[in-house]
Amino acid sequence: MQSQNVPDPCAVLCLEELEKQARRLANSTKTTIAAGNSVVLFTMLVLEEVLEQLAVDPITNLTSIIAVSNSIANLNDSIQFDP
């Protein structure tokens, strides 16, 4: 029995519908590559913002700056180009 205070997860984020949509989109190579690249680029931009904040105090944050920089470089390697 579900409490009335707990929202139905499917009403907020319906994973089954997202899965169906993902399967349809995955049939197109261009769509799949574009979706993957969008996620990678978004993540890189977020990490760039984090890097800017860490750069305010580079001495204290040196280890974190190196880790975030490495993450950005690794993400860059995962960008795919349309064959």
C-alpha positions as CSV (number, residue, x, y, z in Angstrom):
1,M,0.0,0.0,0.0
2,Q,1.4,3.3,-1.1
3,S,1.3,6.3,1.3
4,Q,-0.6,9.4,-0.1
5,N,2.4,11.5,0.8
6,V,4.8,9.6,-1.5
7,P,4.6,10.6,-5.1
8,D,4.3,8.0,-7.8
9,P,7.8,7.7,-9.2
10,C,6.4,7.3,-12.7
11,A,4.5,10.6,-12.4
12,V,7.8,12.4,-11.7
13,L,10.2,10.4,-13.9
14,C,8.8,7.5,-15.9
15,L,11.8,5.2,-16.4
16,E,9.9,2.8,-18.6
17,E,9.0,5.6,-21.1
18,L,12.6,6.9,-21.0
19,E,13.8,3.4,-21.7
20,K,11.4,3.0,-24.7
21,Q,12.5,6.4,-26.1
22,A,16.2,5.5,-25.6
23,R,15.7,2.2,-27.5
24,R,14.0,4.1,-30.4
25,L,16.8,6.7,-30.5
26,A,19.6,4.1,-30.3
27,N,18.5,2.7,-33.6
28,S,19.9,5.8,-35.3
29,T,23.7,6.1,-35.1
30,K,23.6,9.8,-35.5
31,T,21.1,10.3,-32.7
32,T,23.1,8.0,-30.4
33,I,26.3,9.8,-31.1
34,A,24.7,13.2,-30.7
35,A,23.1,12.2,-27.4
36,G,26.3,10.8,-26.0
37,N,28.3,13.8,-27.1
38,S,25.7,16.1,-25.5
39,V,26.1,14.4,-22.1
40,V,29.9,14.5,-22.4
41,L,29.9,18.2,-23.3
42,F,27.5,19.1,-20.6
43,T,29.6,17.3,-18.0
44,M,32.8,19.0,-19.3
45,L,31.1,22.4,-18.9
46,V,30.1,21.6,-15.4
47,L,33.6,20.5,-14.6
48,E,35.0,23.6,-16.1
49,E,32.9,25.7,-13.7
50,V,34.2,23.5,-10.8
51,L,37.7,24.1,-12.1
52,E,37.2,27.9,-12.1
53,Q,36.1,27.7,-8.5
54,L,39.0,25.6,-7.5
55,A,41.4,28.0,-9.2
56,V,40.6,30.7,-6.7
57,D,42.9,29.0,-4.3
58,P,45.3,26.9,-6.4
59,I,47.7,26.1,-3.7
60,T,45.1,24.5,-1.4
61,N,43.2,22.9,-4.3
62,L,46.1,21.6,-6.4
63,T,45.2,18.0,-6.0
64,S,41.5,18.6,-6.9
65,I,42.5,20.8,-9.8
66,I,44.7,18.0,-11.3
67,A,41.8,15.5,-10.8
68,V,39.2,17.7,-12.4
69,S,41.6,18.5,-15.3
70,N,42.2,14.8,-15.8
71,S,38.5,14.1,-15.8
72,I,38.0,16.8,-18.5
73,A,40.8,15.3,-20.6
74,N,39.3,11.8,-20.3
75,L,35.9,13.1,-21.3
76,N,37.4,14.8,-24.3
77,D,38.7,11.4,-25.5
78,S,35.2,10.0,-25.3
79,I,33.6,12.4,-27.8
80,Q,32.6,10.5,-30.9
81,F,32.5,11.7,-34.5
82,D,30.0,10.5,-37.0
83,P,31.6,7.7,-39.2
